[in-house]
Amino acid sequence: MLLSSLGIVFRTVKYGETSVIADIFTEEKGLQTFIGGSVRTAKSRMPFNLFQPMSVVDIVANYRSDGQRLHRLKELRAAEIFTAIPFEIRRGAVTLFMAEICRKSIHDHEPNPELFAFLLDYLRLLDRTPNPIANLHLHFLLHLSGFLGFQPEHELEEAGYFDLKEGVFVEESPGHPYYVEPEDAVWLSRLLACAAERCHELSIPRATRKRLQQRLLQFYQFHVPGFDGLNTPDVLDLVF
């Protein structure tokens, strides 16, 4: 059958001399793997630059409904033209971070239009906002976890400790070392409560941001099987 859908590229690997294999999160069919033939040639109708991580594309593909996971691309065009992400190192670094997080944590082959819209809204915000973006990746991690089924629960009036294993705020220190101290957990609480467009208003100290990033990635490790071997957090540390 022929599949026509909007998609977000998560990962691309070179295949053969001129082809690629790409994991693309599609609006119509969830995460799918596609092979693009002869895209690494000068005259290709599907330019290789469209396969960059988190590119938003319109695809037409021969979709196999027989249980096979590899589908052949017929057409691929840019659906969103980003004007800042490709040219600003910080926005580019956050984009690569988002792509790696998505690749490690999103594995659903069924359509999830709410998650697709969530990712697209973040990319548009990252590209267009005139405000600082240093908090945006933390906000992304916290709110993506809701779509993955383990968003932190918060019933306390004060932030308290945040238990990474259980995914809850608690009044007392858990009986294990995997938690966030109250002085840092309060920022998690505030990030959960604010909209992405306003998270720049939170004046989180740089050292605290780094600790929160490390703890949130550890939080994902507890709740997402195989979530390890990340490379992009080091890049974020350098650019921020």
C-alpha positions in Angstrom: 0.0 0.0 0.0 1.0 3.6 -0.5 1.7 5.6 2.7 1.5 9.4 2.6 2.3 11.1 5.9 4.1 13.9 7.7 7.2 12.6 9.5 10.0 13.5 11.9 13.4 12.0 11.2 14.9 10.4 14.3 18.0 8.7 12.9 19.7 8.1 9.5 22.5 5.6 8.6 24.2 5.3 5.3 23.5 2.1 3.4 25.5 1.0 0.4 27.2 3.5 -1.8 24.3 6.0 -2.2 21.3 4.9 -0.1 20.2 5.5 3.5 18.1 3.8 6.1 16.1 6.2 8.2 14.0 5.8 11.3 11.1 8.3 10.9 8.3 8.9 13.4 5.3 9.3 11.1 2.0 10.9 12.0 0.0 8.1 10.3 1.9 5.0 11.4 4.1 5.9 14.3 7.8 5.0 14.2 8.8 3.2 11.0 12.0 2.4 9.2 12.5 3.4 5.5 15.1 2.8 2.9 15.8 5.7 0.5 17.6 4.8 -2.7 20.3 6.9 -4.4 19.7 9.9 -2.1 23.5 10.5 -1.7 23.9 11.6 -5.3 23.9 15.1 -6.8 20.7 14.6 -8.9 18.6 12.9 -6.2 15.0 14.0 -5.8 15.3 13.3 -2.1 18.3 15.3 -1.0 20.5 13.9 1.8 20.1 17.0 3.9 16.4 16.2 4.4 17.5 13.2 6.4 19.1 15.2 9.2 17.9 14.4 12.8 14.5 16.0 13.6 13.9 17.2 10.1 10.1 17.5 9.4 9.2 15.9 6.1 6.4 14.9 3.9 6.9 11.3 2.8 5.4 9.0 0.2 6.4 5.4 0.6 5.6 1.8 -0.4 4.4 0.6 3.0 4.5 -3.1 3.7 1.6 -4.3 5.8 2.9 -7.9 6.0 4.7 -7.2 9.3 8.0 -6.2 7.7 9.6 -3.1 9.2 11.5 -1.8 6.2 9.6 0.3 3.7 10.8 2.0 0.5 10.6 5.7 0.1 9.2 7.0 -3.1 9.2 10.8 -2.3 10.5 12.9 0.5 10.1 16.7 0.8 10.7 19.3 3.4 7.5 20.0 5.4 9.0 22.7 7.7 11.9 25.0 6.9 13.8 25.9 10.0 15.6 29.2 9.9 17.5 29.2 13.2 18.2 25.5 14.2 20.6 24.8 11.3 22.6 27.9 11.9 22.8 28.4 15.7 25.0 26.0 17.6 22.8 26.0 20.8 19.6 25.3 19.0 21.3 22.7 16.9 22.7 21.0 20.1 19.2 20.9 21.7 17.8 19.4 18.5 20.3 16.6 18.4 19.6 16.0 22.1 15.9 15.7 21.4 16.6 13.3 18.5 18.7 11.0 20.7 16.2 11.0 23.5 13.4 10.2 21.0 15.4 7.5 19.4 16.1 5.9 22.7 12.6 6.1 24.2 10.0 6.1 21.4 9.4 2.7 19.9 5.7 2.6 19.2 4.8 1.5 15.7 1.2 2.7 16.1 0.0 6.2 15.3 0.2 8.7 18.2 -1.0 12.1 16.8 -0.8 13.7 20.3 2.9 12.8 20.7 3.6 13.8 17.1 2.0 17.2 17.7 4.0 17.6 20.9 7.3 17.0 19.1 6.4 19.3 16.3 5.4 22.1 18.6 8.8 21.8 20.5 10.7 22.0 17.3 8.8 25.1 16.1 9.3 26.7 19.5 13.0 25.9 19.5 13.4 27.4 16.0 11.4 30.5 16.5 11.6 31.7 20.1 13.6 34.9 20.7 14.0 33.9 24.4 16.8 31.9 26.0 16.6 28.1 25.5 18.8 26.8 28.3 15.9 25.3 30.2 14.0 23.9 27.2 15.6 20.5 27.1 14.8 19.9 30.8 11.2 20.9 30.2 11.1 18.6 27.2 12.4 15.6 29.2 9.8 16.1 31.9 6.8 16.5 29.6 7.9 13.8 27.1 7.8 11.4 30.0 4.0 11.9 30.2 3.6 10.5 26.7 5.8 7.6 27.7 3.7 6.8 30.7 5.9 7.8 33.7 5.5 11.6 34.2 6.3 12.6 37.8 3.3 12.7 40.1 3.1 15.8 42.4 0.6 15.9 45.2 2.7 17.8 47.8 2.2 21.5 48.5 6.0 21.8 48.6 8.3 20.1 46.2 10.0 17.8 48.7 12.4 15.1 47.5 11.9 13.6 44.0 12.2 9.8 44.0 13.7 8.8 40.6 12.8 5.2 40.9 9.2 5.7 41.8 8.7 8.9 39.8 7.0 10.8 42.7 7.7 13.7 45.0 7.9 12.6 48.6 8.3 14.4 52.0 11.2 12.4 53.3 14.4 11.1 51.7 13.8 7.7 50.1 15.7 4.7 51.4 18.0 4.6 48.4 20.4 7.1 46.7 18.3 7.7 43.6 16.6 11.0 44.4 16.7 14.7 43.8 17.3 17.0 46.9 14.5 19.5 47.7 16.5 22.5 46.6 16.8 21.0 43.1 13.4 19.3 43.1 11.6 22.6 43.4 12.8 23.5 39.9 11.4 20.2 38.6 8.1 21.1 40.2 8.2 24.6 38.5 9.1 23.1 35.1 6.2 20.7 35.3 3.8 23.6 36.1 4.9 26.0 33.4 4.3 26.1 29.7 7.2 25.5 27.3 6.9 29.0 26.0 7.6 30.4 29.5 10.2 28.0 30.9 12.9 30.6 30.1 11.4 32.7 32.9 12.8 30.2 35.4 16.2 31.4 36.6 17.8 28.0 37.2 21.5 28.3 38.0 23.8 26.7 35.5 25.2 24.1 38.0 21.6 23.2 39.0 20.6 22.7 35.4 23.5 20.3 34.9 22.5 18.3 38.0 18.9 18.2 36.9 19.9 17.0 33.4 21.9 14.2 34.9 19.1 13.2 37.3 16.4 13.3 34.6 18.5 11.1 32.4 18.9 8.7 35.3 15.1 8.9 35.7 14.7 7.8 32.1 17.1 4.9 32.7 14.8 3.6 35.4 11.7 3.7 33.3 12.8 3.1 29.7 14.5 -0.3 28.9 17.8 0.1 27.1 18.1 3.8 27.8 21.9 4.3 27.9 24.9 5.2 25.8 23.9 8.8 25.2 26.3 11.2 23.5 24.5 14.5 23.2 24.4 15.5 26.9 28.2 16.2 26.7 27.5 18.5 23.7 24.9 20.4 25.7 27.4 20.8 28.6 29.8 22.4 26.2 27.5 24.8 24.5 25.6 25.9 27.6 
